[in-house]
Amino acid sequence: MKKLIATMLALSLTIAVSGMAMAGTWDTKCIGCHKDGNALKAPTKDQLLGKYKSADALVKAGMSSKSPMMKASQKEDVLKEAATDLYK
């Protein structure tokens, strides 16, 4: 019984870790503010895709944003990874 529980636990942890590894920057760092219905009024994924026609345009806009909410995310590498996730 102990071996079965240990095996199930190991399998569960493996599945959880592999799922986290597949999540992109958008899903881990951006979606919290940019999801539909968020009270922060950040543009949604669809709004961003409609407004900015390329990943480079989105990165440029993110880097030049004056919003205090964007300060923590105004790192070019983070914005490039997130834009790459969106424009796949």
BELGIRA-V570652 format. One record per pair of residues at least 24 apart in sequence whose ideal C-beta (glycine too) atoms are under 10 Angstrom apart, sorted by the first residue. I is the first residue (numbers start at 1). J is the second residue. Records with the same first field share a line. If there is no record, write none. Layout:
I = J, J
This chain:
23 = 85
24 = 81, 82, 84, 85, 86, 88
25 = 73, 77, 78, 79, 80, 81, 82, 83, 84, 85, 86
26 = 81, 82, 83, 84, 85, 86, 88
27 = 82, 85
28 = 81, 82, 85
29 = 72, 73, 75, 78, 79, 81, 82, 85
30 = 62, 73, 78, 79, 81, 82, 83, 85, 86
31 = 82, 85
33 = 67, 69, 70, 72, 73
34 = 82, 86
40 = 67, 69
41 = 67, 69
42 = 67, 69, 70
45 = 85, 86
48 = 82, 83, 86, 87
49 = 86, 87
52 = 83, 86, 87
53 = 87
54 = 83, 87
55 = 79, 80, 81, 82, 83, 84, 85, 86, 87, 88
56 = 80, 83, 87
57 = 83, 87
58 = 82, 83, 84, 86, 87
59 = 83, 84
